Amino acid sequence: MGIDELHRLSKAPRLRLRVTATAESILRAGHPWLFADSVREQNRAGQVGELAVIYDRKDRFLATGLFDPDSPIRVRVLHVGKPRVIDRDWWVERLDRALEGRQGLFNDQTNGFRWINGESDGWPGLVLDRYDRTLVLKLYTAAWLPRLEEITGLITTRLRPDRIVLRLSRNIQKLAQQQGGKADGQVLLGPPLDGPVTFLETGLLFEADVVRGQKTGFFLDQRENRRQVEALARGREVLNAFSFSGGFSLYAARGGARSVTDLDLSAHALESAKRNVALNAANASVASCRHEFVQADAFEWFNQQAGCRFDLVILDPPSLAKREDERSGAIRAYGRLASSGIEHLTRGGILVACSCSAHVVAEEFFETVRRAAANSDRTFKELRTTRHALDHAATFKEAEYLKAIYLKV
């Protein structure tokens, strides 16, 4: 839907929804999603991206949000409470609030982080990540497509980037192409890209494939856990399982690790890890650390390398439960991984086990790892558990996915 269609809709009766009593309570409590099966009444057919006004059973204003007729999340809520006009000034205010929330979090040694974290910053289904002078705008709902030009202009005015890259979740790519000629990885502003961009994180250089890479090009959400690993790594031999592009490994190397082994099934990821090591070759600790790169399935490798021992084992697998019906299998897999990691630890070794599966809640994951430790017949001390970094804050249950637990033999 383009600008002309939005103008046409502005002359149509306002899209009005009434919802179930349960949904009323949930929305008043601050949840940012209205599901399709919670809509009791609708005054007309709605178009993707238009503003829907939600009323309660007594015909009082309840909320306003972005409508998507083809999604089970029928409305992404923008505002709850007293009526507000959603205009440019409102969007400016909402953007400035997100930007101000990052003030003071980073210095000039970190220019890769998240500016906008979707619903938790009041921008439901939209993420904005920074990689130095390149920004990556990722959309998880088609409801933003009609406002893409407006939002891009607003971001450009406020942040003055050299480049903005558009990333689209798989479920909206076809519609984005059909209705607006937009493609995943398209450069919306600035010069084209012929390779990864580089950025700084705590003084380390990394590359990010912002056009084709996972998420927006790098796992920015694990920054604080990487910093923890650096503080624990001195004098240790480290295994980084599911290493991807070697983020944990470089922090461990700079922290004084004797050796680091990157283990990943993807040859492409390991090549990226090698390039990241090369980017930081001027750092004496990185240069003096022995780096090994192993392409293998981590589950199989643990079974085949029974004699290998490490002083620090990092387990950071991709999501093992992308749907609720995969949850029980994921918990079992996390337990097997934790047991394998523990078997490969030296005395005094440290296990860092992470999960990014939203369908496995934090305490459930922590207890799974603790149980694996208890069943190992080794004595462990729990050092800490961690959750989301401040630039990835989660303000509602479904947004909570990241967790890590640190255990020492």
ABEGO torsion letter per residue (X at the ends): XBAAAAAAAAABBBBBBBBBAAAAAAAAAGBABBBAAABABBABBBBBGBBBBBBBAAGBBABBBBBBAABABABBBABBEBBBBBBAAAAAAAAAAAAAAABGABBAABABBBABBEAAAGBBGBBBBBBEABBBBBBABAAAAAAAAAAAAAAAAAAGBABBBBBBBAAAAAAAAAAAGBBBGBBABEBBBAEBBBBBBGGBBBBBBAAABBEAGBBAAAAAAAAAAAAAABGBBBBBBGAEAGAAAAAAAAAGBABBBBBBABAAAAAAAAAAAAAAAABAAAAABBBBBBBBBAAAAAAABAABBBABBBBBBBBABABAAAAAAAAAAAAAAAAAAAAABBBGBBBBBBBABAABBAAAAAAAAAAAAAAAGBBBBBABBBBBBAAABBABAAABABBBBBBBX
